[in-house]
Amino acid sequence: MSRIFGFVVGLVWLVFAAGAFRNSMAGWGAQASDLGFWWGVIGVLLTIAAVAALFGTWIHTRQQHD
């Protein structure tokens, strides 16, 4: 169950990251470079968190073979 929860959290954060990148592109397109830049930073941080959640879930929930 914890494996499913961890992967769902990682995927939700990837969706949030996609939204942040979408806002970033809209900011750059509207000549608002400050909004484009900071939404890009937020998108990168959310992507890092999502990858960490997915990778951490995979590492910590795999079966141990002795």
PyMOL CGO cylinders between C-alpha atoms (Angstrom):
from pymol import cmd
from pymol.cgo import CYLINDER

trace = [
    CYLINDER, 0.00, 0.00, 0.00, 2.82, 2.42, 0.79, 0.3, 1, 1, 1, 1, 1, 1,
    CYLINDER, 2.82, 2.42, 0.79, 4.28, 1.77, -2.67, 0.3, 1, 1, 1, 1, 1, 1,
    CYLINDER, 4.28, 1.77, -2.67, 1.05, 2.90, -4.32, 0.3, 1, 1, 1, 1, 1, 1,
    CYLINDER, 1.05, 2.90, -4.32, 0.82, 5.97, -2.09, 0.3, 1, 1, 1, 1, 1, 1,
    CYLINDER, 0.82, 5.97, -2.09, 4.42, 6.98, -2.85, 0.3, 1, 1, 1, 1, 1, 1,
    CYLINDER, 4.42, 6.98, -2.85, 3.95, 6.64, -6.60, 0.3, 1, 1, 1, 1, 1, 1,
    CYLINDER, 3.95, 6.64, -6.60, 0.69, 8.58, -6.50, 0.3, 1, 1, 1, 1, 1, 1,
    CYLINDER, 0.69, 8.58, -6.50, 2.36, 11.41, -4.58, 0.3, 1, 1, 1, 1, 1, 1,
    CYLINDER, 2.36, 11.41, -4.58, 5.20, 11.49, -7.11, 0.3, 1, 1, 1, 1, 1, 1,
    CYLINDER, 5.20, 11.49, -7.11, 2.77, 11.60, -10.02, 0.3, 1, 1, 1, 1, 1, 1,
    CYLINDER, 2.77, 11.60, -10.02, 0.69, 14.36, -8.42, 0.3, 1, 1, 1, 1, 1, 1,
    CYLINDER, 0.69, 14.36, -8.42, 3.86, 16.42, -7.96, 0.3, 1, 1, 1, 1, 1, 1,
    CYLINDER, 3.86, 16.42, -7.96, 4.69, 15.87, -11.63, 0.3, 1, 1, 1, 1, 1, 1,
    CYLINDER, 4.69, 15.87, -11.63, 1.24, 17.24, -12.52, 0.3, 1, 1, 1, 1, 1, 1,
    CYLINDER, 1.24, 17.24, -12.52, 1.91, 20.28, -10.32, 0.3, 1, 1, 1, 1, 1, 1,
    CYLINDER, 1.91, 20.28, -10.32, 5.31, 20.72, -11.99, 0.3, 1, 1, 1, 1, 1, 1,
    CYLINDER, 5.31, 20.72, -11.99, 3.67, 20.63, -15.42, 0.3, 1, 1, 1, 1, 1, 1,
    CYLINDER, 3.67, 20.63, -15.42, 1.27, 23.35, -14.29, 0.3, 1, 1, 1, 1, 1, 1,
    CYLINDER, 1.27, 23.35, -14.29, 4.16, 25.46, -13.04, 0.3, 1, 1, 1, 1, 1, 1,
    CYLINDER, 4.16, 25.46, -13.04, 6.00, 25.07, -16.35, 0.3, 1, 1, 1, 1, 1, 1,
    CYLINDER, 6.00, 25.07, -16.35, 2.80, 26.00, -18.18, 0.3, 1, 1, 1, 1, 1, 1,
    CYLINDER, 2.80, 26.00, -18.18, 2.55, 29.18, -16.10, 0.3, 1, 1, 1, 1, 1, 1,
    CYLINDER, 2.55, 29.18, -16.10, 6.23, 29.84, -16.77, 0.3, 1, 1, 1, 1, 1, 1,
    CYLINDER, 6.23, 29.84, -16.77, 5.74, 29.63, -20.52, 0.3, 1, 1, 1, 1, 1, 1,
    CYLINDER, 5.74, 29.63, -20.52, 2.70, 31.92, -20.27, 0.3, 1, 1, 1, 1, 1, 1,
    CYLINDER, 2.70, 31.92, -20.27, 4.77, 34.43, -18.32, 0.3, 1, 1, 1, 1, 1, 1,
    CYLINDER, 4.77, 34.43, -18.32, 7.58, 34.39, -20.87, 0.3, 1, 1, 1, 1, 1, 1,
    CYLINDER, 7.58, 34.39, -20.87, 5.03, 34.70, -23.69, 0.3, 1, 1, 1, 1, 1, 1,
    CYLINDER, 5.03, 34.70, -23.69, 3.44, 37.73, -22.03, 0.3, 1, 1, 1, 1, 1, 1,
    CYLINDER, 3.44, 37.73, -22.03, 6.85, 39.46, -21.74, 0.3, 1, 1, 1, 1, 1, 1,
    CYLINDER, 6.85, 39.46, -21.74, 6.73, 39.03, -17.95, 0.3, 1, 1, 1, 1, 1, 1,
    CYLINDER, 6.73, 39.03, -17.95, 10.19, 37.53, -17.55, 0.3, 1, 1, 1, 1, 1, 1,
    CYLINDER, 10.19, 37.53, -17.55, 10.03, 37.65, -13.75, 0.3, 1, 1, 1, 1, 1, 1,
    CYLINDER, 10.03, 37.65, -13.75, 6.92, 35.45, -13.70, 0.3, 1, 1, 1, 1, 1, 1,
    CYLINDER, 6.92, 35.45, -13.70, 8.37, 33.16, -16.33, 0.3, 1, 1, 1, 1, 1, 1,
    CYLINDER, 8.37, 33.16, -16.33, 11.60, 32.77, -14.40, 0.3, 1, 1, 1, 1, 1, 1,
    CYLINDER, 11.60, 32.77, -14.40, 10.11, 32.13, -10.97, 0.3, 1, 1, 1, 1, 1, 1,
    CYLINDER, 10.11, 32.13, -10.97, 7.45, 29.72, -12.23, 0.3, 1, 1, 1, 1, 1, 1,
    CYLINDER, 7.45, 29.72, -12.23, 10.28, 27.90, -13.98, 0.3, 1, 1, 1, 1, 1, 1,
    CYLINDER, 10.28, 27.90, -13.98, 12.20, 27.68, -10.71, 0.3, 1, 1, 1, 1, 1, 1,
    CYLINDER, 12.20, 27.68, -10.71, 9.11, 26.34, -8.95, 0.3, 1, 1, 1, 1, 1, 1,
    CYLINDER, 9.11, 26.34, -8.95, 8.62, 23.81, -11.75, 0.3, 1, 1, 1, 1, 1, 1,
    CYLINDER, 8.62, 23.81, -11.75, 12.21, 22.58, -11.41, 0.3, 1, 1, 1, 1, 1, 1,
    CYLINDER, 12.21, 22.58, -11.41, 11.89, 22.22, -7.64, 0.3, 1, 1, 1, 1, 1, 1,
    CYLINDER, 11.89, 22.22, -7.64, 8.60, 20.32, -7.98, 0.3, 1, 1, 1, 1, 1, 1,
    CYLINDER, 8.60, 20.32, -7.98, 10.16, 18.06, -10.60, 0.3, 1, 1, 1, 1, 1, 1,
    CYLINDER, 10.16, 18.06, -10.60, 13.09, 17.29, -8.29, 0.3, 1, 1, 1, 1, 1, 1,
    CYLINDER, 13.09, 17.29, -8.29, 10.65, 16.50, -5.46, 0.3, 1, 1, 1, 1, 1, 1,
    CYLINDER, 10.65, 16.50, -5.46, 8.58, 14.25, -7.72, 0.3, 1, 1, 1, 1, 1, 1,
    CYLINDER, 8.58, 14.25, -7.72, 11.60, 12.31, -8.96, 0.3, 1, 1, 1, 1, 1, 1,
    CYLINDER, 11.60, 12.31, -8.96, 12.83, 11.94, -5.37, 0.3, 1, 1, 1, 1, 1, 1,
    CYLINDER, 12.83, 11.94, -5.37, 9.42, 10.64, -4.26, 0.3, 1, 1, 1, 1, 1, 1,
    CYLINDER, 9.42, 10.64, -4.26, 9.24, 8.15, -7.13, 0.3, 1, 1, 1, 1, 1, 1,
    CYLINDER, 9.24, 8.15, -7.13, 12.82, 6.96, -6.79, 0.3, 1, 1, 1, 1, 1, 1,
    CYLINDER, 12.82, 6.96, -6.79, 12.65, 6.86, -2.98, 0.3, 1, 1, 1, 1, 1, 1,
    CYLINDER, 12.65, 6.86, -2.98, 9.43, 4.87, -3.07, 0.3, 1, 1, 1, 1, 1, 1,
    CYLINDER, 9.43, 4.87, -3.07, 10.96, 2.39, -5.49, 0.3, 1, 1, 1, 1, 1, 1,
    CYLINDER, 10.96, 2.39, -5.49, 14.13, 2.01, -3.38, 0.3, 1, 1, 1, 1, 1, 1,
    CYLINDER, 14.13, 2.01, -3.38, 12.42, 1.71, 0.00, 0.3, 1, 1, 1, 1, 1, 1,
    CYLINDER, 12.42, 1.71, 0.00, 9.56, -0.58, -0.97, 0.3, 1, 1, 1, 1, 1, 1,
    CYLINDER, 9.56, -0.58, -0.97, 11.39, -3.19, -3.02, 0.3, 1, 1, 1, 1, 1, 1,
    CYLINDER, 11.39, -3.19, -3.02, 11.64, -6.73, -1.68, 0.3, 1, 1, 1, 1, 1, 1,
    CYLINDER, 11.64, -6.73, -1.68, 14.85, -7.73, 0.07, 0.3, 1, 1, 1, 1, 1, 1,
    CYLINDER, 14.85, -7.73, 0.07, 16.44, -10.95, -1.17, 0.3, 1, 1, 1, 1, 1, 1,
    CYLINDER, 16.44, -10.95, -1.17, 18.92, -12.61, 1.16, 0.3, 1, 1, 1, 1, 1, 1,
]
cmd.load_cgo(trace, "trace")
